[in-house]
């Protein structure tokens, strides 16, 4: 019969205590048939997190590396207006105007960072909020688990929050999927939070939820919240890189995805229909003064999208029968037959076509921009 030997460490002074479980049932520990080391729960959790990372996607955040900016690279956010900026990220400030912009990254592995800035001269002291919210189908995978959030942060020279603090929270709720901004969640619970004094250097921080995500959670959002003071200077901003949300209690290395894969994930929520001078789709004249333009989307969107478009003199054109109608926008918006996989965009102002004839719809100005939006 094999023997079991317990051997003390030559230089150690601590006492090893083996405690029997509080149970009337026999328990068995089977040792490995080779030299090895037993590990505790914390180490097991860390290893499990790393194994999961190697075996599949671990980061719930979409565009956490701020690679994708379909709507533009700088956004003027009006007071009391929820504004989507970098793909999947939304900003809100009830009293100030602010600017969200793409910046060069500080850390290896990233090309871009996101800067959240209170505009110079603004005096409002209500919270500035920047967040990403998630779909219920994706949240379900994290129920019953602790999650850890990690990110890099730095501040501008005139960052105005008291004690240079920025607050990060993971909030959950139990109603239909939505953003948390300015409306809150039903049955809201703050599952984890970090109040961090940030510096002018880009530093990695993390926090872990205090309990597992509840089984009835259907809403979840990661929030960056700043409470400003005084009057904003020229550099009243904070900057974010490499945001990650993963199962487990350890912040692991950031998960990089290819540009193409990240873009495909973003396009479930926002798709670029036209940007500048390029084709949009094939049109059909429903009547002499109305053209329906059909656009096939690259993937199924989260819900039936809405249309966002720039408007200006002759931004778009409709070509047919050897002629062209220059129009300022697609004034009819989206046709009722629009769905998650296909848009029908309607032009009704400045159109003079032959009913039933086909046409080509296109952007006709560098400032032409149309997006299909299906965000939370």
N, C-alpha and C positions, 0 to 999 in steps of 0.2 A: 504494500500500500504506500502511495506517495505521502510525503510528510509536508506539513506547513511550518515554515520558519518565519518568525517576526524578529527583525534585526534592527537595533537602534543605530542612529547615525553617530559616527565617531566624534563629531564636533558639536552636535546638537544638544540642547538642554531641555527642549520641550517634551511634554508627555503625550504619547499617542493613546487615545481613549477609543476603544471599540465598544459601541453601545448597541445592545440588542433592540430590535424594533418593538413597539408597543402593540403586540399582536399575539394571538394564540395559535397562529398558523406558522408552520415551519417555513423559513426562507433560505434560499440557496444562492450563494455567489460563486459563479464558476470562473476560475482564473484562466487567463489565456495560456495556451500551450507553447509559450515562448516568453522571452524577457519582455516585459511591458510595464506600463504605469497606469494605475487607476486614476481617473480624473473626476472632478466635482461637477456639479450642475452648471456653474457659471462657465466653465471651460467647455462643457458639452454644448451649451447654448451657442457659444461663439463658434464652435466647430460646425454646428448644424447650420448656422447662418452662412458660413463660408461655403459649405457643401451646397446649400440651396443656390447660392450665387453662381457657383460653377455649373450647376445643373440646369439653370433656367433664369429667366428674368427676375430680378429681386426688387427693382426700384419702381414703386408705384407712381412717382412723379413723372409726368410727361414734360419733356423739354427742360429738365432740371439743369442741363448744361447750357441752356439759352442759345442753342444753335439755330432755332427756327424763328423767323420774324416775318411771317407772310404779310402782315398788315402794314409793315413799315418798320423803321428802326428808331423813331422818336415820336412820342405821343404827348400832346398837351391835354392834360386831364382837368376838366372843369370841376369846380366845387360842386359837391353833392351829385356827382355823376359817375356811375359805375362804368369803367372803361377797360376793355380788353386790349392788351398791349402785346408783348412777346407771346407767342402761341401758348395757350392754356393759362396764362397769368393775367389776373384782373386787379385793377387798382381802384381805390375809393378814398376820398377825403371830403368830409361834409362842409368844411369852411375855407379851405385853401385851394388855389390852383397848384398843380404840380406837373412835373415832366418825368416820364419814364423813357429811358434811352438805352441803346446798346453801346457797350464800352468794350475795350480790349481787356482780356482776362489777365489776371495776375498769376494764375497757377498752371503748372504743367498739365497737359491733357485737355485744356479748354482754350477755345479761341475767343469766346465772348463772355461778358458778364452783364448783369442788368443793374442799372442805377435808378433809384427811386429818390426824387429830389423835390423838396418844397421850393417853389419858385421864390427868387430873391424879392424881398419886400413884403412877402405875405406875413400876416400877423395872427392868423387863426391858430388856436391851440387844441382843437379837437384832434382825435387820433387820425393818423395816416395809415391806411391798411393796404396790404399787398398779399394776395392769396392765390392758392390753387385748390379747387374743390373737385370731388371725385364722383364717379358714377356708382350707383348701388351695386351693380354687378361686380365691379372691381373691389369695392369695400368688403364684400362678402368673404373674399379670400383671406382677410385679416381678422375676422371675428374669432374670438377665443385666443388671440395672440397678443403679446406685447409687441410694440413697434418702436423703432428708433429712427429719429430724424437727424440728419447731419447736413452741414452747409458751411461755406466760407462767407465771412462778412468783413467789410471795412467801412470807414466813415470818411466824409469830407471834412475840410478844415473848419467849416462853420456848422457842423452837425449840432443841432440845438436841443436834443432831448436831455432831460435832467440826468446827471451822472453818466452821460453818454450811453444810456440804456436803449436797447431794442428788445422787444418782447416777442418771442415765438411761441405759438400755441397750436396744438392739434385738438380740434373741436369736433365732436360728433353729435348727431341728432337722430330722430326717428321718423321723420316725415319724408316726402318726396325729395329726390336728389335736387340740390340747389347750391348756390353760393351762400356763404355766411354773411357777406358784406351788407352792412346797413339794415339787414332784416333779421339776422340771427337764425338759429335752428329750433325746431320743435324738440323739447326735452333736451336742450343743449347740455353737454357735459364736456368740461375741459379735461381731456385724458392725459395731457402732458404739457408742460410749459417750461420755458427758460427765459429768464431776464438776464441779459448779458450786456455788460459795458464793452462797447466795441472800440477799436483803435484805428489808426490810419494805415495799419498793415493788414493784409488779408490773412485771417486766422480761421482755422476750422473749429467749429463748435458742434455739439450734439446734445440731444436729450432723449430720454426713453419714457414711454408712458408709465404711469404709476400703477396701472392695472391693465388687464387684457381688454381688447375691444369687445364690447358687449354683443351678445348674439342677436339683439334686435336693432342694431345700428344700421341705418340706411343713408345717412348723411355724414360726410366727413370733409374737413377742410384744414389745410395747413396755412397759418396766418403769420405774417410779419407785421408787427404793429409798433408804430412810433408815436409818442406823445411829444409834440414840439413845444418849445417855449420861446417867448420873445418874438422878434422880427427876423425873418430868414435872411441870411447872408447869401453870397454868391455860391457857396459850396455847402449848402445844408442838405446833405444827402447821405444815404447808405447804399452799399453795393453788394450784390449777392452772386455767388458762383456755386456750382456743383451741389445742387439740392437733391437730397436722397431720402426716401422713406422706405424702410424695409422691415420685415418681420425679425423679431429677436431683440436682445438687450445690448447688442454691441454694434457700434458704428463701423462698418467695414469700408474698404476702398470704394470709391465712386465707380458706378457701373457705366461704362461708355457704350453708347450705341452708335451705329453708323448714321450718317446724315440722312440717307434714304429711309432707314427704318424709323428714325425719329420723326421725319416729315410725314410718313404714312400714319403714325400714331396721332399726330396733330390734325391730319386731314379729316378725322372723324368729327372734329369740332369746328374747323375752319378750312375752307378750300378757296384758293385763289382762282377766280374765273378768268380774269384778264388783268394784266399790268402793262400799261403802255400800248405801243402800236403792235397789235397781234390779233389773230383771229379769235373770235369768241365761239361761234357755232353757226349752224345752218338755220336760216329763218324761213318762215312761210307767211305770206300776206293773208291774214284772216279777212281783211277788208282793205280798201284803198288807204285807210288811215291807221292801220294797226298791223304790226308784224310780231309774230311769236318766234323767239329764238330758242332753240333746243340745245341744252348743254348737258352732256353725259359727265357725271362726277367720277372721280377716280376711285372712290370707295363709298360704302353706305355710311351716311352721316348719323349722328346720335339721334336726331329727330328731324322732322321736316324743317329745312333751313329757312332763315330769313335772308334778305338781300341787303348788302351794304354797298353803296357806290358813290364815287365822286361825280360831281356835275360841273360842267363848264362848257363854254362855247365850242361846239363841234368836237367834243371829246370822243364821240363814237360815230360810226357810219354804218349804213346798210346799203350794200351794192347789189344791184339786180338789173337785168335787161340793158346792160351797157351804161347804166347811170348810177348815181349814188345820192342817198339822202344823208346829210350830215346832221346829227342830233346831239343834244346836250347831255342826255341821259336816257335810260329806259324808264320812261315816265309811268308806264303801266305796272312797274314792279314785277312781282312773281304771279304767274298764272295759277289758278286753283288746282291745276293738274301737276304742279310741282310735288316731288316726293323726295325721299331720302337719297335716291340714287340718280335723280335727273331733275334739272331745272328747266322751267319754261319762262323765259324773260320776255316781257312785253314792252314794245316801243309804240307809243301812241301820239307823240308830239313831234311835228316836223317830218312826218312820214307821208309819202305819196307813192304808193305802189299799186301794182295790178293784182287784184284779189286772186288768190290761188297760186301765184307765182313764188318760186323759191328765191332765196337771197343769201348773201353772206354777211353776217354781222361781225363787226370788229372794233377793237380799240383804235382810235385815230389821233390820239394825243399822248405824249409821254406821261401825262398826269392821269390818264384813264386808269381806274382801279375799281374792280368789282370783286367782292368776296361773298361766299355763301357761309352763313353763320349758324352753328348748332350748339353753341356753348350752354353751360348750365345757367 
